């Protein structure tokens, strides 16, 4: 982002920066919760239901990261 485009001390810019920070925090919390759920034996379908998204969406978003952690991702109950 070109910082020169944002006027200094702009409250709207502060609001948008806060939204961006909250999104980043929410992503970190989701990553952690999905990892814990998989370690506890939850399936992708259970995780997706808890997050109110499709199984495909949660799988696509998290598979590569959790696979790199060495988690056993063989077929689990309910997905």
DRENDO-1510 file (C-alpha; in Angstrom, 1 decimal, always signed):
<recs>
REC; n; res; u; v; w
REC; 1; UNK; +0.0; +0.0; +0.0 .
REC; 2; UNK; +1.3; +3.4; -0.9 .
REC; 3; UNK; +1.3; +5.3; +2.4 .
REC; 4; UNK; +1.4; +8.6; +0.6 .
REC; 5; UNK; -2.2; +8.1; -0.4 .
REC; 6; UNK; -3.5; +8.1; +3.2 .
REC; 7; UNK; -3.8; +11.5; +4.8 .
REC; 8; UNK; -2.0; +11.6; +8.2 .
REC; 9; UNK; -4.3; +11.2; +11.3 .
REC; 10; UNK; -7.2; +10.1; +9.2 .
REC; 11; UNK; -9.8; +8.3; +11.5 .
REC; 12; UNK; -11.1; +6.3; +8.5 .
REC; 13; UNK; -7.6; +5.0; +7.9 .
REC; 14; UNK; -7.3; +4.1; +11.6 .
REC; 15; UNK; -10.6; +2.2; +11.3 .
REC; 16; UNK; -9.5; +0.3; +8.3 .
REC; 17; UNK; -6.2; -0.6; +9.9 .
REC; 18; UNK; -8.1; -1.9; +12.9 .
REC; 19; UNK; -10.2; -4.1; +10.6 .
REC; 20; UNK; -7.1; -5.4; +9.0 .
REC; 21; UNK; -5.5; -6.2; +12.3 .
REC; 22; UNK; -8.7; -8.0; +13.5 .
REC; 23; UNK; -8.8; -10.1; +10.3 .
REC; 24; UNK; -5.2; -11.1; +10.9 .
REC; 25; UNK; -6.0; -12.1; +14.5 .
REC; 26; UNK; -9.1; -14.0; +13.4 .
REC; 27; UNK; -7.0; -15.9; +10.9 .
REC; 28; UNK; -4.4; -16.8; +13.6 .
REC; 29; UNK; -7.1; -17.9; +16.0 .
REC; 30; UNK; -8.8; -20.0; +13.2 .
REC; 31; UNK; -5.4; -21.7; +12.3 .
REC; 32; UNK; -4.8; -22.6; +15.9 .
REC; 33; UNK; -8.4; -23.9; +16.5 .
REC; 34; UNK; -8.3; -26.0; +13.3 .
REC; 35; UNK; -4.9; -27.5; +14.3 .
REC; 36; UNK; -6.2; -28.3; +17.8 .
REC; 37; UNK; -9.4; -29.9; +16.4 .
REC; 38; UNK; -7.4; -32.1; +13.9 .
REC; 39; UNK; -5.1; -33.2; +16.7 .
REC; 40; UNK; -8.1; -34.1; +18.8 .
REC; 41; UNK; -9.5; -36.3; +16.0 .
REC; 42; UNK; -12.1; -34.0; +14.5 .
REC; 43; UNK; -12.8; -34.4; +10.8 .
REC; 44; UNK; -12.9; -31.7; +8.2 .
REC; 45; UNK; -16.7; -31.9; +8.0 .
REC; 46; UNK; -17.0; -31.3; +11.8 .
REC; 47; UNK; -14.6; -28.4; +11.7 .
REC; 48; UNK; -16.4; -26.9; +8.7 .
REC; 49; UNK; -19.7; -27.2; +10.5 .
REC; 50; UNK; -18.3; -25.5; +13.6 .
REC; 51; UNK; -16.9; -22.6; +11.4 .
REC; 52; UNK; -20.1; -22.4; +9.3 .
REC; 53; UNK; -18.3; -23.0; +6.1 .
REC; 54; UNK; -18.1; -25.9; +3.6 .
REC; 55; UNK; -15.8; -28.8; +4.1 .
REC; 56; UNK; -14.1; -27.9; +0.9 .
REC; 57; UNK; -13.5; -24.4; +2.0 .
REC; 58; UNK; -11.9; -25.3; +5.3 .
REC; 59; UNK; -9.9; -28.1; +3.7 .
REC; 60; UNK; -8.6; -25.8; +1.0 .
REC; 61; UNK; -7.6; -23.1; +3.4 .
REC; 62; UNK; -5.9; -25.3; +6.0 .
REC; 63; UNK; -4.7; -28.5; +4.4 .
REC; 64; UNK; -1.2; -27.4; +3.2 .
REC; 65; UNK; -0.4; -25.7; +6.5 .
REC; 66; UNK; -1.5; -28.6; +8.8 .
REC; 67; UNK; +0.1; -31.2; +6.5 .
REC; 68; UNK; +3.4; -29.3; +6.9 .
REC; 69; UNK; +3.1; -29.8; +10.6 .
REC; 70; UNK; +3.2; -33.6; +10.2 .
REC; 71; UNK; -0.3; -34.2; +11.4 .
REC; 72; UNK; -1.8; -37.6; +10.6 .
REC; 73; UNK; -4.6; -36.5; +8.2 .
REC; 74; UNK; -5.9; -39.9; +7.2 .
REC; 75; UNK; -9.6; -40.2; +6.8 .
REC; 76; UNK; -11.2; -39.2; +10.1 .
REC; 77; UNK; -14.7; -39.6; +11.5 .
REC; 78; UNK; -17.3; -37.4; +9.9 .
REC; 79; UNK; -15.1; -36.1; +7.1 .
</recs>
